[in-house]
Amino acid sequence: MKVYLGIGSNIAPADSIALGLQALRDEFGAMQASSVYESDSVGFNGPRFWNLVVALDTDLELLDLQDRLRAIEFQHGRPKNAVRNSSRALDIDILLYGDYCGFYEQIELPRPEIHYNAFVLRPLSELAPDRALPNINISLNELWQRFDQAKQPVVRIPYVFLGLELPGTI
């Protein structure tokens, strides 16, 4: 199953993202990574976030994948009682899980933030520009072009992981 994950951090983001990428790589093998983008916190006042998207293949069922991602977050500083819209060392969200569309227990797919957060849409559209979301027939690149980029500016920042500058295969 092709899966797209959003990764973000605003607590020691360079180190936190590296730890998260390494954990994902150890668990799932090679993956495609977008560039890293910096943006303001959304929904609360806090340090700026670094965000990127990775694409990987997995045989895990959706809820098993969600559990594994939460375990990685907890291993890397996510408090057990983390609240929405707060600072994070590591946040990993399932954006797309194949062509799943709808509610699956506590998971909504495609993840709604794709449509209204530049820090999700920009790296996702970079990684899969021609892919259409399963619930609409518009490419991610076209969604990004239609997005009001002035309201939520994102800035690409250079980022090197394992000696490779992103974007690329890691």
C-alpha positions in Angstrom: 0.0 0.0 0.0 1.4 3.4 -0.9 1.2 5.8 2.0 1.9 9.5 2.4 2.9 10.7 5.8 3.1 14.3 7.1 6.0 14.9 9.5 6.4 18.0 11.6 8.4 19.4 14.5 8.9 22.7 16.3 11.0 21.4 19.2 14.6 21.0 18.0 13.2 20.3 14.5 16.5 19.5 12.7 17.3 16.7 15.2 13.7 15.6 15.8 13.0 15.2 12.1 16.2 13.3 11.6 15.3 10.9 14.4 11.8 10.5 13.0 13.1 9.8 9.5 15.6 7.3 10.8 12.9 5.5 12.8 10.6 5.4 9.7 13.4 4.2 7.5 14.3 1.4 10.0 10.7 0.3 10.1 9.7 0.7 6.5 12.8 0.9 4.4 13.6 3.4 1.7 11.1 6.2 1.1 10.7 9.3 -1.0 10.9 12.6 0.9 9.8 16.1 -0.1 11.7 19.2 0.7 11.4 20.6 4.3 9.3 23.7 4.7 9.2 26.1 7.6 6.0 27.8 8.6 4.3 29.6 11.5 2.4 27.5 14.1 -1.3 27.1 13.2 -3.9 27.2 15.9 -1.6 28.4 18.7 1.3 30.7 19.4 4.5 28.7 19.3 7.8 28.3 17.6 7.9 27.9 13.8 7.4 24.3 12.5 9.5 22.4 10.0 7.3 20.0 7.9 7.8 17.5 5.1 6.0 14.6 3.5 7.3 11.1 2.9 5.9 8.4 0.7 6.5 4.8 1.5 5.0 1.3 1.0 3.7 -0.8 3.8 1.8 -4.0 4.3 0.4 -2.8 7.6 -3.3 -2.4 8.0 -4.4 1.3 8.6 -4.9 1.0 12.3 -1.7 -1.0 12.8 0.2 1.7 10.9 -1.4 4.4 13.1 -0.3 2.5 16.2 3.2 2.1 14.9 3.5 5.8 14.0 2.3 6.8 17.5 4.9 4.5 19.0 7.6 6.3 17.0 6.3 9.7 18.2 6.3 8.5 21.8 9.8 7.2 21.5 10.9 10.6 20.3 9.3 12.9 22.8 5.5 13.1 22.2 3.8 13.3 25.5 1.1 10.6 26.1 -1.3 13.4 26.9 -0.4 15.6 23.9 -3.2 18.1 23.0 -4.0 19.2 19.5 -2.4 22.5 18.3 0.6 22.4 20.6 4.4 22.3 20.2 5.8 18.9 19.2 9.2 17.3 19.0 7.7 14.9 16.4 4.3 14.6 14.8 3.6 12.0 12.1 0.2 12.0 10.4 -1.2 9.7 7.8 -2.3 11.9 4.9 -3.1 9.3 2.3 -3.4 5.5 2.6 -3.8 4.2 -0.9 -7.2 5.4 -2.2 -9.0 5.1 1.2 -11.6 7.7 1.5 -13.8 8.2 4.6 -13.7 7.6 8.3 -11.8 4.6 9.7 -12.4 4.7 13.5 -10.5 7.9 14.6 -8.8 8.4 11.2 -10.3 10.5 8.4 -8.8 10.0 4.9 -7.7 11.8 3.0 -6.6 13.9 5.9 -8.6 17.2 5.8 -5.5 19.4 6.5 -4.4 18.7 3.0 -6.9 21.2 1.8 -6.3 24.0 4.3 -2.7 23.9 5.6 0.1 25.0 3.2 2.6 23.1 5.3 0.8 19.9 4.3 -0.3 20.7 0.8 3.0 22.2 -0.4 5.3 19.2 0.4 2.6 16.7 -0.7 2.1 18.4 -4.0 5.9 18.5 -4.5 6.2 14.7 -3.8 3.1 13.6 -5.9 2.1 16.6 -8.2 0.0 14.5 -10.6 -1.8 12.4 -7.9 -5.4 13.3 -7.4 -7.0 12.8 -4.0 -9.4 9.9 -3.9 -12.4 12.2 -3.2 -11.8 14.8 -5.9 -10.5 14.7 -9.4 -8.0 17.5 -9.1 -4.2 17.0 -9.0 -2.3 18.0 -5.9 -0.3 20.4 -8.0 -3.5 22.1 -9.1 -4.7 22.2 -5.5 -1.4 23.9 -4.6 -1.7 26.4 -7.5 -5.3 27.3 -6.3 -4.2 27.7 -2.7 -4.0 31.2 -1.2 -0.3 31.0 -0.6 -0.1 34.5 0.8 -2.3 33.6 3.8 0.0 30.7 4.9 3.5 31.3 3.6 5.9 28.4 3.7 9.7 28.6 3.2 11.8 25.8 1.8 14.8 25.2 4.0 17.8 23.2 3.1 17.9 19.9 4.9 20.4 17.0 4.7 19.6 13.5 6.0 22.2 10.8 5.8 24.3 13.0 3.6 21.4 13.5 1.1 19.8 16.9 0.6 16.0 16.6 0.4 14.0 16.1 -1.7 15.0 12.6 -2.7 15.0 9.0 -1.8 16.2 8.2 1.6 
